[in-house]
């Protein structure tokens, strides 16, 4: 397993009830935690900023290629990146496994949860 630190990026929209818990839990695994907002209409952005979490605004389609381009042009980070799309199916208890997988020697590790 690589000891390289992972930058955790949470991606979501209208997750004000979860954002502070996500950031707090993410900081248990990495000093580098950011939030990519996809057009929230609630207090998500303000709450993330209150706990000093960098917020980036993304208006594109949720497609991995587009997100990768956005992240590489927005984030000044050369290390490993763990992008987590926060949906109703993704649980905070999944974070430990996702962080551990991101630290392994994968070229790409793509974890997702679906309603089906």
N, CA, C and O atoms as a GROMACS GRO file, in nm:
protein
  464
    1UNK      N    1   0.084  -0.117   0.000
    1UNK     CA    2   0.000   0.000   0.000
    1UNK      C    3   0.088   0.123   0.000
    1UNK      O    4   0.188   0.129   0.072
    2UNK      N    5   0.053   0.219  -0.079
    2UNK     CA    6   0.127   0.344  -0.088
    2UNK      C    7   0.098   0.431   0.034
    2UNK      O    8  -0.014   0.433   0.085
    3UNK      N    9   0.201   0.503   0.081
    3UNK     CA   10   0.183   0.596   0.192
    3UNK      C   11   0.153   0.736   0.142
    3UNK      O   12   0.141   0.830   0.221
    4UNK      N   13   0.142   0.752   0.011
    4UNK     CA   14   0.114   0.881  -0.047
    4UNK      C   15  -0.023   0.930   0.002
    4UNK      O   16  -0.121   0.856   0.002
    5UNK      N   17  -0.026   1.057   0.043
    5UNK     CA   18  -0.152   1.111   0.092
    5UNK      C   19  -0.252   1.129  -0.020
    5UNK      O   20  -0.217   1.159  -0.134
    6UNK      N   21  -0.376   1.110   0.014
    6UNK     CA   22  -0.486   1.120  -0.081
    6UNK      C   23  -0.560   1.250  -0.057
    6UNK      O   24  -0.589   1.287   0.057
    7UNK      N   25  -0.591   1.320  -0.165
    7UNK     CA   26  -0.678   1.437  -0.156
    7UNK      C   27  -0.820   1.388  -0.177
    7UNK      O   28  -0.852   1.332  -0.282
    8UNK      N   29  -0.905   1.408  -0.078
    8UNK     CA   30  -1.043   1.362  -0.085
    8UNK      C   31  -1.129   1.475  -0.140
    8UNK      O   32  -1.130   1.586  -0.086
    9UNK      N   33  -1.200   1.445  -0.246
    9UNK     CA   34  -1.292   1.540  -0.307
    9UNK      C   35  -1.433   1.484  -0.296
    9UNK      O   36  -1.463   1.378  -0.351
   10UNK      N   37  -1.518   1.555  -0.226
   10UNK     CA   38  -1.659   1.518  -0.221
   10UNK      C   39  -1.730   1.596  -0.330
   10UNK      O   40  -1.708   1.716  -0.344
   11UNK      N   41  -1.814   1.530  -0.406
   11UNK     CA   42  -1.891   1.591  -0.514
   11UNK      C   43  -2.038   1.575  -0.482
   11UNK      O   44  -2.084   1.464  -0.453
   12UNK      N   45  -2.113   1.684  -0.487
   12UNK     CA   46  -2.254   1.670  -0.455
   12UNK      C   47  -2.333   1.796  -0.480
   12UNK      O   48  -2.284   1.896  -0.531
   13UNK      N   49  -2.459   1.786  -0.441
   13UNK     CA   50  -2.552   1.897  -0.457
   13UNK      C   51  -2.659   1.886  -0.349
   13UNK      O   52  -2.714   1.778  -0.326
   14UNK      N   53  -2.687   1.997  -0.283
   14UNK     CA   54  -2.792   2.003  -0.180
   14UNK      C   55  -2.774   1.895  -0.073
   14UNK      O   56  -2.864   1.816  -0.046
   15UNK      N   57  -2.654   1.893  -0.013
   15UNK     CA   58  -2.626   1.793   0.091
   15UNK      C   59  -2.596   1.860   0.224
   15UNK      O   60  -2.510   1.816   0.300
   16UNK      N   61  -2.669   1.969   0.253
   16UNK     CA   62  -2.643   2.046   0.374
   16UNK      C   63  -2.653   1.962   0.502
   16UNK      O   64  -2.585   1.992   0.600
   17UNK      N   65  -2.735   1.860   0.502
   17UNK     CA   66  -2.750   1.778   0.622
   17UNK      C   67  -2.630   1.686   0.644
   17UNK      O   68  -2.613   1.632   0.754
   18UNK      N   69  -2.547   1.668   0.542
   18UNK     CA   70  -2.436   1.573   0.551
   18UNK      C   71  -2.298   1.639   0.538
   18UNK      O   72  -2.199   1.579   0.579
   19UNK      N   73  -2.291   1.759   0.484
   19UNK     CA   74  -2.162   1.815   0.442
   19UNK      C   75  -2.062   1.830   0.556
   19UNK      O   76  -1.945   1.793   0.539
   20UNK      N   77  -2.102   1.881   0.670
   20UNK     CA   78  -2.007   1.900   0.781
   20UNK      C   79  -1.956   1.766   0.831
   20UNK      O   80  -1.837   1.752   0.859
   21UNK      N   81  -2.044   1.668   0.844
   21UNK     CA   82  -2.002   1.534   0.887
   21UNK      C   83  -1.904   1.472   0.787
   21UNK      O   84  -1.806   1.410   0.826
   22UNK      N   85  -1.932   1.490   0.658
   22UNK     CA   86  -1.843   1.436   0.554
   22UNK      C   87  -1.704   1.498   0.564
   22UNK      O   88  -1.603   1.427   0.560
   23UNK      N   89  -1.700   1.628   0.575
   23UNK     CA   90  -1.570   1.698   0.581
   23UNK      C   91  -1.494   1.657   0.707
   23UNK      O   92  -1.374   1.629   0.701
   24UNK      N   93  -1.564   1.654   0.820
   24UNK     CA   94  -1.500   1.616   0.947
   24UNK      C   95  -1.445   1.474   0.940
   24UNK      O   96  -1.332   1.449   0.981
   25UNK      N   97  -1.524   1.382   0.888
   25UNK     CA   98  -1.478   1.242   0.876
   25UNK      C   99  -1.364   1.232   0.775
   25UNK      O  100  -1.267   1.160   0.798
   26UNK      N  101  -1.375   1.303   0.663
   26UNK     CA  102  -1.268   1.302   0.563
   26UNK      C  103  -1.136   1.349   0.619
   26UNK      O  104  -1.031   1.296   0.583
   27UNK      N  105  -1.140   1.449   0.706
   27UNK     CA  106  -1.018   1.502   0.767
   27UNK      C  107  -0.953   1.405   0.864
   27UNK      O  108  -0.838   1.424   0.904
   28UNK      N  109  -1.023   1.300   0.903
   28UNK     CA  110  -0.962   1.196   0.985
   28UNK      C  111  -0.867   1.111   0.901
   28UNK      O  112  -0.778   1.045   0.955
   29UNK      N  113  -0.884   1.114   0.770
   29UNK     CA  114  -0.804   1.033   0.678
   29UNK      C  115  -0.705   1.115   0.596
   29UNK      O  116  -0.608   1.061   0.544
   30UNK      N  117  -0.730   1.245   0.582
   30UNK     CA  118  -0.644   1.328   0.499
   30UNK      C  119  -0.653   1.474   0.543
   30UNK      O  120  -0.758   1.522   0.585
   31UNK      N  121  -0.540   1.543   0.534
   31UNK     CA  122  -0.540   1.687   0.560
   31UNK      C  123  -0.602   1.763   0.444
   31UNK      O  124  -0.636   1.881   0.458
   32UNK      N  125  -0.616   1.697   0.331
   32UNK     CA  126  -0.662   1.762   0.209
   32UNK      C  127  -0.802   1.712   0.174
   32UNK      O  128  -0.818   1.603   0.119
   33UNK      N  129  -0.901   1.792   0.206
   33UNK     CA  130  -1.040   1.760   0.176
   33UNK      C  131  -1.103   1.883   0.110
   33UNK      O  132  -1.090   1.994   0.161
   34UNK      N  133  -1.169   1.862  -0.003
   34UNK     CA  134  -1.236   1.971  -0.074
   34UNK      C  135  -1.376   1.925  -0.114
   34UNK      O  136  -1.408   1.806  -0.112
   35UNK      N  137  -1.458   2.022  -0.150
   35UNK     CA  138  -1.594   1.992  -0.193
   35UNK      C  139  -1.616   2.053  -0.332
   35UNK      O  140  -1.582   2.169  -0.356
   36UNK      N  141  -1.672   1.973  -0.422
   36UNK     CA  142  -1.710   2.020  -0.555
   36UNK      C  143  -1.862   2.026  -0.557
   36UNK      O  144  -1.930   1.924  -0.547
   37UNK      N  145  -1.914   2.148  -0.569
   37UNK     CA  146  -2.058   2.167  -0.568
   37UNK      C  147  -2.114   2.169  -0.709
   37UNK      O  148  -2.057   2.231  -0.798
   38UNK      N  149  -2.225   2.101  -0.726
   38UNK     CA  150  -2.289   2.090  -0.858
   38UNK      C  151  -2.418   2.171  -0.866
   38UNK      O  152  -2.514   2.130  -0.932
   39UNK      N  153  -2.421   2.285  -0.799
   39UNK     CA  154  -2.537   2.373  -0.810
   39UNK      C  155  -2.634   2.364  -0.694
   39UNK      O  156  -2.755   2.359  -0.715
   40UNK      N  157  -2.584   2.363  -0.574
   40UNK     CA  158  -2.671   2.352  -0.457
   40UNK      C  159  -2.761   2.475  -0.443
   40UNK      O  160  -2.723   2.587  -0.475
   41UNK      N  161  -2.882   2.448  -0.395
   41UNK     CA  162  -2.979   2.553  -0.368
   41UNK      C  163  -3.008   2.567  -0.219
   41UNK      O  164  -3.097   2.641  -0.178
   42UNK      N  165  -2.933   2.495  -0.138
   42UNK     CA  166  -2.952   2.502   0.006
   42UNK      C  167  -2.827   2.564   0.070
   42UNK      O  168  -2.758   2.643   0.005
   43UNK      N  169  -2.799   2.532   0.192
   43UNK     CA  170  -2.688   2.593   0.266
   43UNK      C  171  -2.558   2.512   0.257
   43UNK      O  172  -2.466   2.535   0.336
   44UNK      N  173  -2.549   2.419   0.165
   44UNK     CA  174  -2.432   2.331   0.155
   44UNK      C  175  -2.302   2.411   0.144
   44UNK      O  176  -2.208   2.386   0.220
   45UNK      N  177  -2.295   2.503   0.053
   45UNK     CA  178  -2.171   2.579   0.028
   45UNK      C  179  -2.132   2.658   0.152
   45UNK      O  180  -2.016   2.656   0.192
   46UNK      N  181  -2.226   2.727   0.211
   46UNK     CA  182  -2.198   2.809   0.329
   46UNK      C  183  -2.148   2.724   0.444
   46UNK      O  184  -2.055   2.764   0.515
   47UNK      N  185  -2.208   2.607   0.464
   47UNK     CA  186  -2.165   2.519   0.573
   47UNK      C  187  -2.025   2.465   0.548
   47UNK      O  188  -1.945   2.456   0.641
   48UNK      N  189  -1.994   2.429   0.424
   48UNK     CA  190  -1.859   2.382   0.391
   48UNK      C  191  -1.757   2.492   0.417
   48UNK      O  192  -1.649   2.467   0.472
   49UNK      N  193  -1.790   2.614   0.379
   49UNK     CA  194  -1.698   2.726   0.400
   49UNK      C  195  -1.680   2.757   0.549
   49UNK      O  196  -1.572   2.798   0.590
   50UNK      N  197  -1.785   2.738   0.628
   50UNK     CA  198  -1.776   2.762   0.772
   50UNK      C  199  -1.675   2.671   0.840
   50UNK      O  200  -1.617   2.709   0.942
   51UNK      N  201  -1.652   2.551   0.786
   51UNK     CA  202  -1.553   2.460   0.843
   51UNK      C  203  -1.424   2.463   0.761
   51UNK      O  204  -1.346   2.367   0.762
   52UNK      N  205  -1.402   2.574   0.690
   52UNK     CA  206  -1.278   2.598   0.614
   52UNK      C  207  -1.247   2.491   0.511
   52UNK      O  208  -1.132   2.450   0.496
   53UNK      N  209  -1.348   2.446   0.442
   53UNK     CA  210  -1.330   2.349   0.334
   53UNK      C  211  -1.334   2.423   0.201
   53UNK      O  212  -1.430   2.494   0.173
   54UNK      N  213  -1.231   2.407   0.119
   54UNK     CA  214  -1.235   2.470  -0.014
   54UNK      C  215  -1.353   2.418  -0.095
   54UNK      O  216  -1.380   2.298  -0.097
   55UNK      N  217  -1.423   2.509  -0.161
   55UNK     CA  218  -1.539   2.474  -0.243
   55UNK      C  219  -1.510   2.513  -0.387
   55UNK      O  220  -1.467   2.625  -0.415
   56UNK      N  221  -1.535   2.420  -0.478
   56UNK     CA  222  -1.520   2.444  -0.621
   56UNK      C  223  -1.657   2.424  -0.685
   56UNK      O  224  -1.732   2.335  -0.645
   57UNK      N  225  -1.688   2.506  -0.783
   57UNK     CA  226  -1.820   2.501  -0.847
   57UNK      C  227  -1.808   2.434  -0.983
   57UNK      O  228  -1.729   2.476  -1.068
   58UNK      N  229  -1.888   2.330  -1.002
   58UNK     CA  230  -1.886   2.253  -1.126
   58UNK      C  231  -2.026   2.255  -1.187
   58UNK      O  232  -2.124   2.222  -1.121
   59UNK      N  233  -2.032   2.293  -1.315
   59UNK     CA  234  -2.163   2.302  -1.381
   59UNK      C  235  -2.177   2.203  -1.496
   59UNK      O  236  -2.279   2.199  -1.564
   60UNK      N  237  -2.074   2.124  -1.517
   60UNK     CA  238  -2.077   2.030  -1.629
   60UNK      C  239  -2.155   1.903  -1.599
   60UNK      O  240  -2.213   1.886  -1.492
   61UNK      N  241  -2.153   1.816  -1.697
   61UNK     CA  242  -2.217   1.687  -1.686
   61UNK      C  243  -2.135   1.596  -1.593
   61UNK      O  244  -2.012   1.604  -1.592
   62UNK      N  245  -2.202   1.511  -1.517
   62UNK     CA  246  -2.134   1.420  -1.426
   62UNK      C  247  -2.084   1.300  -1.506
   62UNK      O  248  -2.143   1.192  -1.505
   63UNK      N  249  -1.974   1.324  -1.574
   63UNK     CA  250  -1.907   1.223  -1.656
   63UNK      C  251  -1.761   1.225  -1.612
   63UNK      O  252  -1.701   1.332  -1.600
   64UNK      N  253  -1.703   1.109  -1.588
   64UNK     CA  254  -1.569   1.102  -1.528
   64UNK      C  255  -1.465   1.177  -1.610
   64UNK      O  256  -1.376   1.241  -1.552
   65UNK      N  257  -1.472   1.172  -1.743
   65UNK     CA  258  -1.375   1.243  -1.825
   65UNK      C  259  -1.385   1.394  -1.804
   65UNK      O  260  -1.282   1.462  -1.793
   66UNK      N  261  -1.506   1.447  -1.797
   66UNK     CA  262  -1.526   1.590  -1.775
   66UNK      C  263  -1.481   1.630  -1.635
   66UNK      O  264  -1.420   1.735  -1.616
   67UNK      N  265  -1.513   1.547  -1.539
   67UNK     CA  266  -1.471   1.574  -1.402
   67UNK      C  267  -1.319   1.572  -1.389
   67UNK      O  268  -1.262   1.655  -1.319
   68UNK      N  269  -1.255   1.478  -1.455
   68UNK     CA  270  -1.109   1.469  -1.450
   68UNK      C  271  -1.045   1.596  -1.509
   68UNK      O  272  -0.949   1.648  -1.453
   69UNK      N  273  -1.099   1.643  -1.618
   69UNK     CA  274  -1.048   1.767  -1.678
   69UNK      C  275  -1.070   1.885  -1.584
   69UNK      O  276  -0.980   1.968  -1.565
   70UNK      N  277  -1.187   1.893  -1.524
   70UNK     CA  278  -1.217   2.000  -1.430
   70UNK      C  279  -1.123   1.997  -1.310
   70UNK      O  280  -1.068   2.100  -1.270
   71UNK      N  281  -1.104   1.880  -1.254
   71UNK     CA  282  -1.018   1.865  -1.136
   71UNK      C  283  -0.873   1.902  -1.170
   71UNK      O  284  -0.808   1.974  -1.094
   72UNK      N  285  -0.823   1.854  -1.284
   72UNK     CA  286  -0.684   1.884  -1.319
   72UNK      C  287  -0.664   2.033  -1.347
   72UNK      O  288  -0.554   2.085  -1.327
   73UNK      N  289  -0.767   2.102  -1.394
   73UNK     CA  290  -0.753   2.244  -1.422
   73UNK      C  291  -0.782   2.331  -1.299
   73UNK      O  292  -0.746   2.449  -1.297
   74UNK      N  293  -0.844   2.275  -1.197
   74UNK     CA  294  -0.885   2.351  -1.079
   74UNK      C  295  -0.795   2.327  -0.959
   74UNK      O  296  -0.764   2.419  -0.884
   75UNK      N  297  -0.754   2.204  -0.942
   75UNK     CA  298  -0.684   2.163  -0.821
   75UNK      C  299  -0.534   2.159  -0.845
   75UNK      O  300  -0.487   2.102  -0.943
   76UNK      N  301  -0.459   2.219  -0.756
   76UNK     CA  302  -0.314   2.215  -0.762
   76UNK      C  303  -0.266   2.099  -0.676
   76UNK      O  304  -0.226   2.117  -0.561
   77UNK      N  305  -0.271   1.979  -0.733
   77UNK     CA  306  -0.238   1.857  -0.657
   77UNK      C  307  -0.183   1.754  -0.753
   77UNK      O  308  -0.246   1.722  -0.854
   78UNK      N  309  -0.065   1.700  -0.721
   78UNK     CA  310  -0.002   1.600  -0.808
   78UNK      C  311  -0.016   1.458  -0.755
   78UNK      O  312   0.027   1.363  -0.820
   79UNK      N  313  -0.073   1.444  -0.638
   79UNK     CA  314  -0.082   1.312  -0.578
   79UNK      C  315  -0.211   1.240  -0.613
   79UNK      O  316  -0.279   1.272  -0.710
   80UNK      N  317  -0.242   1.142  -0.531
   80UNK     CA  318  -0.363   1.063  -0.552
   80UNK      C  319  -0.487   1.145  -0.515
   80UNK      O  320  -0.486   1.225  -0.421
   81UNK      N  321  -0.592   1.122  -0.591
   81UNK     CA  322  -0.718   1.190  -0.567
   81UNK      C  323  -0.828   1.086  -0.552
   81UNK      O  324  -0.838   0.992  -0.631
   82UNK      N  325  -0.908   1.103  -0.449
   82UNK     CA  326  -1.026   1.020  -0.429
   82UNK      C  327  -1.147   1.110  -0.449
   82UNK      O  328  -1.174   1.198  -0.367
   83UNK      N  329  -1.221   1.086  -0.556
   83UNK     CA  330  -1.342   1.161  -0.586
   83UNK      C  331  -1.462   1.078  -0.544
   83UNK      O  332  -1.481   0.966  -0.592
   84UNK      N  333  -1.543   1.132  -0.454
   84UNK     CA  334  -1.660   1.060  -0.404
   84UNK      C  335  -1.784   1.140  -0.440
   84UNK      O  336  -1.803   1.253  -0.394
   85UNK      N  337  -1.867   1.079  -0.523
   85UNK     CA  338  -1.995   1.140  -0.558
   85UNK      C  339  -2.093   1.105  -0.447
   85UNK      O  340  -2.135   0.990  -0.433
   86UNK      N  341  -2.128   1.205  -0.368
   86UNK     CA  342  -2.216   1.183  -0.253
   86UNK      C  343  -2.360   1.177  -0.302
   86UNK      O  344  -2.418   1.277  -0.345
   87UNK      N  345  -2.417   1.058  -0.293
   87UNK     CA  346  -2.556   1.034  -0.330
   87UNK      C  347  -2.625   0.974  -0.208
   87UNK      O  348  -2.562   0.950  -0.106
   88UNK      N  349  -2.754   0.949  -0.221
   88UNK     CA  350  -2.827   0.885  -0.112
   88UNK      C  351  -2.778   0.744  -0.087
   88UNK      O  352  -2.794   0.692   0.024
   89UNK      N  353  -2.719   0.681  -0.189
   89UNK     CA  354  -2.671   0.544  -0.175
   89UNK      C  355  -2.533   0.536  -0.107
   89UNK      O  356  -2.501   0.435  -0.045
   90UNK      N  357  -2.453   0.642  -0.119
   90UNK     CA  358  -2.321   0.641  -0.059
   90UNK      C  359  -2.333   0.673   0.089
   90UNK      O  360  -2.398   0.770   0.128
   91UNK      N  361  -2.272   0.591   0.169
   91UNK     CA  362  -2.279   0.607   0.315
   91UNK      C  363  -2.142   0.647   0.369
   91UNK      O  364  -2.040   0.606   0.314
   92UNK      N  365  -2.141   0.726   0.474
   92UNK     CA  366  -2.015   0.771   0.533
   92UNK      C  367  -1.932   0.652   0.582
   92UNK      O  368  -1.810   0.662   0.590
   93UNK      N  369  -1.998   0.542   0.614
   93UNK     CA  370  -1.924   0.422   0.656
   93UNK      C  371  -1.843   0.363   0.540
   93UNK      O  372  -1.754   0.282   0.564
   94UNK      N  373  -1.874   0.402   0.416
   94UNK     CA  374  -1.797   0.356   0.300
   94UNK      C  375  -1.662   0.428   0.286
   94UNK      O  376  -1.576   0.384   0.210
   95UNK      N  377  -1.645   0.538   0.358
   95UNK     CA  378  -1.526   0.621   0.340
   95UNK      C  379  -1.396   0.546   0.370
   95UNK      O  380  -1.301   0.559   0.293
   96UNK      N  381  -1.390   0.470   0.476
   96UNK     CA  382  -1.267   0.398   0.511
   96UNK      C  383  -1.223   0.305   0.398
   96UNK      O  384  -1.106   0.306   0.359
   97UNK      N  385  -1.315   0.227   0.345
   97UNK     CA  386  -1.281   0.137   0.235
   97UNK      C  387  -1.237   0.216   0.112
   97UNK      O  388  -1.139   0.179   0.046
   98UNK      N  389  -1.307   0.324   0.080
   98UNK     CA  390  -1.271   0.405  -0.037
   98UNK      C  391  -1.132   0.466  -0.022
   98UNK      O  392  -1.055   0.468  -0.117
   99UNK      N  393  -1.100   0.516   0.097
   99UNK     CA  394  -0.967   0.574   0.120
   99UNK      C  395  -0.860   0.467   0.109
   99UNK      O  396  -0.757   0.489   0.046
  100UNK      N  397  -0.883   0.352   0.169
  100UNK     CA  398  -0.784   0.243   0.161
  100UNK      C  399  -0.763   0.197   0.017
  100UNK      O  400  -0.650   0.172  -0.024
  101UNK      N  401  -0.870   0.185  -0.059
  101UNK     CA  402  -0.857   0.146  -0.201
  101UNK      C  403  -0.782   0.252  -0.280
  101UNK      O  404  -0.703   0.219  -0.368
  102UNK      N  405  -0.806   0.378  -0.249
  102UNK     CA  406  -0.738   0.486  -0.320
  102UNK      C  407  -0.587   0.487  -0.294
  102UNK      O  408  -0.510   0.536  -0.376
  103UNK      N  409  -0.545   0.432  -0.180
  103UNK     CA  410  -0.403   0.428  -0.146
  103UNK      C  411  -0.331   0.306  -0.206
  103UNK      O  412  -0.209   0.298  -0.201
  104UNK      N  413  -0.407   0.213  -0.261
  104UNK     CA  414  -0.346   0.098  -0.326
  104UNK      C  415  -0.291   0.139  -0.462
  104UNK      O  416  -0.318   0.250  -0.508
  105UNK      N  417  -0.216   0.052  -0.524
  105UNK     CA  418  -0.149   0.086  -0.649
  105UNK      C  419  -0.237   0.064  -0.772
  105UNK      O  420  -0.197  -0.004  -0.866
  106UNK      N  421  -0.354   0.121  -0.771
  106UNK     CA  422  -0.443   0.118  -0.886
  106UNK      C  423  -0.411   0.236  -0.975
  106UNK      O  424  -0.375   0.343  -0.926
  107UNK      N  425  -0.425   0.219  -1.105
  107UNK     CA  426  -0.420   0.336  -1.194
  107UNK      C  427  -0.549   0.414  -1.178
  107UNK      O  428  -0.549   0.537  -1.169
  108UNK      N  429  -0.659   0.341  -1.173
  108UNK     CA  430  -0.791   0.402  -1.153
  108UNK      C  431  -0.870   0.311  -1.061
  108UNK      O  432  -0.879   0.191  -1.083
  109UNK      N  433  -0.927   0.369  -0.957
  109UNK     CA  434  -1.020   0.297  -0.872
  109UNK      C  435  -1.149   0.377  -0.875
  109UNK      O  436  -1.153   0.491  -0.830
  110UNK      N  437  -1.253   0.317  -0.927
  110UNK     CA  438  -1.380   0.385  -0.945
  110UNK      C  439  -1.485   0.313  -0.862
  110UNK      O  440  -1.530   0.204  -0.898
  111UNK      N  441  -1.522   0.374  -0.751
  111UNK     CA  442  -1.624   0.314  -0.664
  111UNK      C  443  -1.754   0.388  -0.686
  111UNK      O  444  -1.756   0.510  -0.692
  112UNK      N  445  -1.863   0.314  -0.698
  112UNK     CA  446  -1.991   0.379  -0.714
  112UNK      C  447  -2.099   0.296  -0.649
  112UNK      O  448  -2.084   0.176  -0.626
  113UNK      N  449  -2.207   0.361  -0.620
  113UNK     CA  450  -2.324   0.296  -0.560
  113UNK      C  451  -2.443   0.331  -0.646
  113UNK      O  452  -2.455   0.443  -0.696
  114UNK      N  453  -2.531   0.237  -0.663
  114UNK     CA  454  -2.646   0.258  -0.748
  114UNK      C  455  -2.773   0.218  -0.673
  114UNK      O  456  -2.769   0.138  -0.580
  115UNK      N  457  -2.883   0.274  -0.716
  115UNK     CA  458  -3.011   0.240  -0.654
  115UNK      C  459  -3.058   0.101  -0.693
  115UNK      O  460  -3.136   0.040  -0.620
  116UNK      N  461  -3.012   0.049  -0.807
  116UNK     CA  462  -3.056  -0.082  -0.856
  116UNK      C  463  -2.994  -0.195  -0.777
  116UNK      O  464  -3.020  -0.312  -0.806
   0.00000   0.00000   0.00000
